[in-house]
């Protein structure tokens, strides 16, 4: 069979499009703030999309870099949210499994409060960023770049 050759730019279009479609498919996770796992998967898809944009940036120059930076911002917010989820889960397990004395319990509850507030701030920031993306047609413009 004859091998088909494609350019680096054509490969970039394929890879970026695939990663963009996978990221888009998980966007509904942003509307279920208490469901941690889909938000974590969305972060992982943002990471893949960002890396593909960086790898193929030479094909689209500055425009691709701008998209990668915006995706990195979403990835960071979702990553920080995930870190808070991990802390909350561990702190709750500690409270459940071996209840400490009153001072220890109060310290754990304060930490839970802090991580819950941090998680909420990151969630709201991610939702605001998504809203900005919608207003500026971010994903359609990213798709158009690879056409």
C-alpha positions as a Markdown table, in Angstrom:
| # | Residue | x | y | z |
|---|---|---|---|---|
| 1 | Unk | 0.0 | 0.0 | 0.0 |
| 2 | Unk | 1.1 | 3.5 | -0.8 |
| 3 | Unk | 1.9 | 5.7 | 2.3 |
| 4 | Unk | 0.2 | 9.0 | 2.5 |
| 5 | Unk | 2.4 | 11.9 | 3.5 |
| 6 | Unk | 1.0 | 14.9 | 5.3 |
| 7 | Unk | 2.7 | 18.1 | 6.4 |
| 8 | Unk | 3.4 | 19.1 | 10.0 |
| 9 | Unk | 0.7 | 21.7 | 9.7 |
| 10 | Unk | -1.9 | 19.2 | 8.5 |
| 11 | Unk | -0.9 | 16.9 | 11.4 |
| 12 | Unk | -1.4 | 19.9 | 13.7 |
| 13 | Unk | -4.9 | 20.5 | 12.4 |
| 14 | Unk | -5.8 | 16.8 | 13.0 |
| 15 | Unk | -4.4 | 16.7 | 16.6 |
| 16 | Unk | -5.7 | 20.2 | 17.6 |
| 17 | Unk | -9.1 | 19.4 | 16.2 |
| 18 | Unk | -9.3 | 16.0 | 18.1 |
| 19 | Unk | -8.2 | 17.6 | 21.4 |
| 20 | Unk | -10.6 | 20.5 | 20.9 |
| 21 | Unk | -13.5 | 18.2 | 20.3 |
| 22 | Unk | -12.6 | 16.1 | 23.4 |
| 23 | Unk | -12.4 | 19.3 | 25.5 |
| 24 | Unk | -15.7 | 20.7 | 24.2 |
| 25 | Unk | -17.4 | 17.4 | 24.9 |
| 26 | Unk | -16.6 | 17.9 | 28.6 |
| 27 | Unk | -17.6 | 21.5 | 28.9 |
| 28 | Unk | -21.0 | 20.6 | 30.5 |
| 29 | Unk | -18.9 | 19.6 | 33.6 |
| 30 | Unk | -18.6 | 23.4 | 34.3 |
| 31 | Unk | -22.4 | 23.4 | 35.1 |
| 32 | Unk | -22.0 | 20.6 | 37.7 |
| 33 | Unk | -19.7 | 22.2 | 40.3 |
| 34 | Unk | -20.0 | 19.5 | 42.9 |
| 35 | Unk | -19.2 | 16.7 | 40.6 |
| 36 | Unk | -15.4 | 16.7 | 40.9 |
| 37 | Unk | -14.4 | 13.9 | 38.5 |
| 38 | Unk | -15.8 | 15.4 | 35.3 |
| 39 | Unk | -14.1 | 18.7 | 36.2 |
| 40 | Unk | -10.8 | 16.9 | 36.7 |
| 41 | Unk | -11.3 | 15.2 | 33.3 |
| 42 | Unk | -12.0 | 18.6 | 31.7 |
| 43 | Unk | -8.7 | 19.9 | 33.2 |
| 44 | Unk | -6.8 | 16.9 | 31.7 |
| 45 | Unk | -8.4 | 17.7 | 28.3 |
| 46 | Unk | -7.4 | 21.3 | 28.6 |
| 47 | Unk | -3.9 | 20.2 | 29.3 |
| 48 | Unk | -3.8 | 18.1 | 26.1 |
| 49 | Unk | -5.3 | 20.9 | 24.1 |
| 50 | Unk | -2.8 | 23.4 | 25.4 |
| 51 | Unk | 0.2 | 21.0 | 24.7 |
| 52 | Unk | -1.0 | 20.4 | 21.2 |
| 53 | Unk | -1.4 | 24.2 | 20.6 |
| 54 | Unk | 2.2 | 24.7 | 21.9 |
| 55 | Unk | 3.7 | 21.9 | 19.8 |
| 56 | Unk | 2.1 | 23.1 | 16.6 |
| 57 | Unk | 2.4 | 26.8 | 17.4 |
| 58 | Unk | 5.1 | 27.2 | 14.7 |
| 59 | Unk | 2.4 | 26.6 | 12.1 |
| 60 | Unk | 0.2 | 29.5 | 13.2 |
| 61 | Unk | 2.6 | 31.8 | 14.9 |
| 62 | Unk | 1.3 | 34.2 | 17.5 |
| 63 | Unk | -2.4 | 33.4 | 17.2 |
| 64 | Unk | -1.7 | 29.8 | 18.3 |
| 65 | Unk | 0.3 | 31.0 | 21.3 |
| 66 | Unk | -2.5 | 33.3 | 22.4 |
| 67 | Unk | -5.0 | 30.4 | 22.3 |
| 68 | Unk | -2.5 | 28.2 | 24.3 |
| 69 | Unk | -2.2 | 30.9 | 27.0 |
| 70 | Unk | -5.9 | 31.2 | 27.4 |
| 71 | Unk | -6.3 | 27.4 | 27.6 |
| 72 | Unk | -3.5 | 27.3 | 30.2 |
| 73 | Unk | -5.5 | 29.7 | 32.4 |
| 74 | Unk | -8.5 | 27.4 | 32.3 |
| 75 | Unk | -6.2 | 24.4 | 33.0 |
| 76 | Unk | -4.7 | 26.2 | 36.0 |
| 77 | Unk | -8.0 | 27.1 | 37.5 |
| 78 | Unk | -9.3 | 23.6 | 37.2 |
| 79 | Unk | -6.1 | 22.2 | 38.5 |
| 80 | Unk | -6.3 | 24.4 | 41.6 |
| 81 | Unk | -9.9 | 23.4 | 42.0 |
| 82 | Unk | -8.9 | 19.7 | 41.8 |
| 83 | Unk | -6.1 | 20.3 | 44.4 |
| 84 | Unk | -8.7 | 21.7 | 46.8 |
| 85 | Unk | -11.0 | 18.7 | 46.2 |
| 86 | Unk | -8.1 | 16.4 | 47.1 |
| 87 | Unk | -7.4 | 18.4 | 50.3 |
| 88 | Unk | -11.1 | 18.4 | 51.2 |
| 89 | Unk | -11.5 | 14.7 | 50.7 |
| 90 | Unk | -8.4 | 13.9 | 52.8 |
| 91 | Unk | -9.4 | 16.3 | 55.6 |
| 92 | Unk | -12.9 | 14.8 | 55.7 |
| 93 | Unk | -11.5 | 11.3 | 55.8 |
| 94 | Unk | -9.3 | 12.3 | 58.7 |
| 95 | Unk | -12.2 | 13.7 | 60.6 |
| 96 | Unk | -14.3 | 10.6 | 60.0 |
| 97 | Unk | -11.6 | 8.0 | 60.7 |
| 98 | Unk | -9.8 | 9.3 | 63.8 |
| 99 | Unk | -11.6 | 12.2 | 65.4 |
| 100 | Unk | -9.0 | 14.3 | 67.1 |
| 101 | Unk | -9.4 | 16.3 | 70.3 |
| 102 | Unk | -11.5 | 19.4 | 70.2 |
| 103 | Unk | -8.5 | 21.6 | 69.2 |
| 104 | Unk | -7.5 | 19.3 | 66.4 |
| 105 | Unk | -11.1 | 19.0 | 65.2 |
| 106 | Unk | -11.4 | 22.8 | 65.1 |
| 107 | Unk | -8.2 | 23.1 | 63.1 |
| 108 | Unk | -9.4 | 20.5 | 60.6 |
| 109 | Unk | -12.7 | 22.3 | 60.2 |
| 110 | Unk | -10.9 | 25.7 | 59.7 |
| 111 | Unk | -8.8 | 24.0 | 57.0 |
| 112 | Unk | -11.9 | 22.5 | 55.4 |
| 113 | Unk | -13.4 | 26.0 | 55.4 |
| 114 | Unk | -10.3 | 27.5 | 53.8 |
| 115 | Unk | -10.1 | 24.8 | 51.0 |
| 116 | Unk | -13.8 | 25.0 | 50.4 |
| 117 | Unk | -13.6 | 28.8 | 49.9 |
| 118 | Unk | -10.5 | 28.4 | 47.6 |
| 119 | Unk | -12.3 | 25.7 | 45.6 |
| 120 | Unk | -15.3 | 28.0 | 45.2 |
| 121 | Unk | -13.2 | 30.9 | 44.0 |
| 122 | Unk | -11.5 | 28.7 | 41.5 |
| 123 | Unk | -14.8 | 27.3 | 40.3 |
| 124 | Unk | -16.3 | 30.7 | 39.9 |
| 125 | Unk | -13.2 | 32.0 | 38.1 |
| 126 | Unk | -13.3 | 29.0 | 35.7 |
| 127 | Unk | -17.0 | 29.7 | 35.0 |
| 128 | Unk | -16.3 | 33.4 | 34.4 |
| 129 | Unk | -13.5 | 32.5 | 32.0 |
| 130 | Unk | -15.8 | 30.1 | 30.1 |
| 131 | Unk | -18.4 | 33.0 | 29.9 |
| 132 | Unk | -15.7 | 35.3 | 28.5 |
| 133 | Unk | -14.8 | 32.6 | 26.0 |
| 134 | Unk | -18.4 | 32.3 | 24.9 |
| 135 | Unk | -18.7 | 36.1 | 24.5 |
| 136 | Unk | -15.5 | 36.4 | 22.4 |
| 137 | Unk | -16.3 | 33.2 | 20.4 |
| 138 | Unk | -13.1 | 31.6 | 21.7 |
| 139 | Unk | -13.7 | 28.0 | 20.6 |
| 140 | Unk | -15.1 | 28.9 | 17.2 |
| 141 | Unk | -12.1 | 31.1 | 16.5 |
| 142 | Unk | -9.8 | 28.3 | 17.6 |
| 143 | Unk | -11.6 | 25.9 | 15.3 |
| 144 | Unk | -11.4 | 28.5 | 12.4 |
| 145 | Unk | -7.6 | 28.8 | 12.9 |
| 146 | Unk | -7.1 | 25.2 | 12.0 |
| 147 | Unk | -9.3 | 25.2 | 8.9 |
